[in-house]
Amino acid sequence: MDRTTSADVAVITGGAGGIGAATAAILREDGWRVVIADLDLDRAQAEASRIGASACAIDIADKQSVDEAAAWVEREIGPCGALVACAAHLENPHRPEAQDIAEFDRIVATNIRGTFVTLTAFGASMLRRGRGSIVTIGSITALNSSPLVAYGPSKSAILAMTRDFAGAWGRKGIRVNCVCPGPTRTPAVEASYARGERDPGIMTAQTALGHLVDPRDVGHAVAFLLSERARSITGTVLPVDAGTLVSQLWSLYGGLPA
Ligand SMILES: NC(=O)c1ccc[n+]([C@@H]2O[C@H](COP(=O)([O-])OP(=O)(O)OC[C@H]3O[C@@H](n4cnc5c(N)ncnc54)[C@H](O)[C@@H]3O)[C@@H](O)[C@H]2O)c1
């Protein structure tokens, strides 16, 4: 058991999805009281009953919905001591000139504005109590060039936001860090492999470790950063990518050694 305080609640937005659900399960194992908050309430409830958590509806693109969810957690479940801002609008690869601008606006509204609104709404009660820890979920697309040309910049904004909030709220007892997953074998990504949109073989070949990331690998990193074990860590960006970023320049020299 490695929670911040015995009474605190951990909220995971996007907690019904692949990485969010795996993270929720690990936080339950660590002893947190968990709330799975998601646009898809049915799946949130199913995941919550599977692991012994609570569920609530949230649309992070809608400020009122986020404010209501934060108030509901405080009133019905308890003080929010940990927040995982995981919900995001994903994207398939394309060139910048082929970008659908309405889709671009949805990505900005969800990933940038939605994450900001999530941090301020759930952070308000942490500020009142003078304690809390937050992990945002970025992506390695925030750290290098990729054909996810709206999603990647939106994740770069989340990195900047993480640092801004870490600086602003450190003296208030709140830590804010970011975990950046690489290609992770969630059910949605597995389905994308099955449809031929992405190739797991190509992605695996780009990793130093020779395997893709499991959703629980991301969850363990999040759980560590939320815990007291990370009490002196704030404003950091932690890639969980099986060495995808670190292997990039090796392609200039014939690739990674076997
Ligand atoms: N899977 C990967 O390879 C990968 C890689 C890098 C980063 N990430 C990031 O990890 C996080 C989780 O992704 P995932 O792969 O588990 O995706 P997923 O699609 O399985 O889960 C995303 C969840 O977010 C919810 N959601 C979407 N829009 C929402 C909104 N407006 N309000 C509330 N909930 C909303 C969805 O209902 C879904 O349950 C995301 O931030 C994603 O950008 C994933």
The ligand as an SDF file (V2000), in Angstrom:
LIG
                    3D

 44 48  0  0  0  0  0  0  0  0999 V2000
   -2.1800    3.6690  -26.7400 N   0  0  0  0  0  0  0  0  0  0  0  0
   -1.0720    4.3030  -27.0950 C   0  0  0  0  0  0  0  0  0  0  0  0
   -0.2480    3.7490  -27.8530 O   0  0  0  0  0  0  0  0  0  0  0  0
   -0.7640    5.6750  -26.5530 C   0  0  0  0  0  0  0  0  0  0  0  0
    0.4910    6.2280  -26.8440 C   0  0  0  0  0  0  0  0  0  0  0  0
    0.8010    7.4800  -26.3450 C   0  0  0  0  0  0  0  0  0  0  0  0
   -0.1110    8.1670  -25.5650 C   0  0  0  0  0  0  0  0  0  0  0  0
   -1.3180    7.6110  -25.3040 N   0  0  0  0  0  0  0  0  0  0  0  0
   -2.2410    8.3940  -24.4530 C   0  0  0  0  0  0  0  0  0  0  0  0
   -2.7150    7.5860  -23.3950 O   0  0  0  0  0  0  0  0  0  0  0  0
   -4.0040    8.0300  -22.9930 C   0  0  0  0  0  0  0  0  0  0  0  0
   -4.9720    6.8660  -23.0130 C   0  0  0  0  0  0  0  0  0  0  0  0
   -5.0360    6.3650  -24.3310 O   0  0  0  0  0  0  0  0  0  0  0  0
   -5.5460    4.8960  -24.6690 P   0  0  0  0  0  0  0  0  0  0  0  0
   -4.6010    4.3500  -25.6590 O   0  0  0  0  0  0  0  0  0  0  0  0
   -5.8390    4.1700  -23.4320 O   0  0  0  0  0  0  0  0  0  0  0  0
   -6.8730    5.2930  -25.4690 O   0  0  0  0  0  0  0  0  0  0  0  0
   -8.3470    4.7110  -25.3750 P   0  0  0  0  0  0  0  0  0  0  0  0
   -9.0380    5.2130  -26.5990 O   0  0  0  0  0  0  0  0  0  0  0  0
   -8.3360    3.2570  -25.0850 O   0  0  0  0  0  0  0  0  0  0  0  0
   -8.9180    5.4620  -24.1040 O   0  0  0  0  0  0  0  0  0  0  0  0
   -9.2390    6.8320  -24.1190 C   0  0  0  0  0  0  0  0  0  0  0  0
  -10.3960    7.0160  -23.1620 C   0  0  0  0  0  0  0  0  0  0  0  0
  -10.6830    8.4060  -23.0880 O   0  0  0  0  0  0  0  0  0  0  0  0
  -12.0870    8.5670  -23.1370 C   0  0  0  0  0  0  0  0  0  0  0  0
  -12.3870    9.8970  -23.6670 N   0  0  0  0  0  0  0  0  0  0  0  0
  -12.2180   10.3300  -24.9330 C   0  0  0  0  0  0  0  0  0  0  0  0
  -12.6430   11.6090  -25.0290 N   0  0  0  0  0  0  0  0  0  0  0  0
  -13.0770   11.9660  -23.7960 C   0  0  0  0  0  0  0  0  0  0  0  0
  -13.6420   13.1490  -23.2700 C   0  0  0  0  0  0  0  0  0  0  0  0
  -13.8740   14.2270  -24.0430 N   0  0  0  0  0  0  0  0  0  0  0  0
  -13.9660   13.1910  -21.9560 N   0  0  0  0  0  0  0  0  0  0  0  0
  -13.7630   12.0980  -21.1720 C   0  0  0  0  0  0  0  0  0  0  0  0
  -13.2560   10.9450  -21.6180 N   0  0  0  0  0  0  0  0  0  0  0  0
  -12.9120   10.8830  -22.9240 C   0  0  0  0  0  0  0  0  0  0  0  0
  -12.5800    7.4630  -24.0370 C   0  0  0  0  0  0  0  0  0  0  0  0
  -13.9610    7.1820  -23.8330 O   0  0  0  0  0  0  0  0  0  0  0  0
  -11.6700    6.3020  -23.6480 C   0  0  0  0  0  0  0  0  0  0  0  0
  -12.2320    5.5310  -22.6000 O   0  0  0  0  0  0  0  0  0  0  0  0
   -4.3780    9.1550  -23.9440 C   0  0  0  0  0  0  0  0  0  0  0  0
   -4.0470   10.3920  -23.3460 O   0  0  0  0  0  0  0  0  0  0  0  0
   -3.4900    8.8910  -25.1470 C   0  0  0  0  0  0  0  0  0  0  0  0
   -3.2560   10.0740  -25.8680 O   0  0  0  0  0  0  0  0  0  0  0  0
   -1.6880    6.3950  -25.7810 C   0  0  0  0  0  0  0  0  0  0  0  0
  1  2  1  0
  2  3  2  0
  2  4  1  0
  4  5  1  0
  4 44  2  0
  5  6  2  0
  6  7  1  0
  7  8  2  0
  8  9  1  0
  8 44  1  0
  9 10  1  0
  9 42  1  0
 10 11  1  0
 11 12  1  0
 11 40  1  0
 12 13  1  0
 13 14  1  0
 14 15  2  0
 14 16  1  0
 14 17  1  0
 17 18  1  0
 18 19  2  0
 18 20  1  0
 18 21  1  0
 21 22  1  0
 22 23  1  0
 23 24  1  0
 23 38  1  0
 24 25  1  0
 25 26  1  0
 25 36  1  0
 26 27  1  0
 26 35  1  0
 27 28  2  0
 28 29  1  0
 29 30  1  0
 29 35  2  0
 30 31  1  0
 30 32  2  0
 32 33  1  0
 33 34  2  0
 34 35  1  0
 36 37  1  0
 36 38  1  0
 38 39  1  0
 40 41  1  0
 40 42  1  0
 42 43  1  0
M  CHG  2   8   1  16  -1
M  END
$$$$
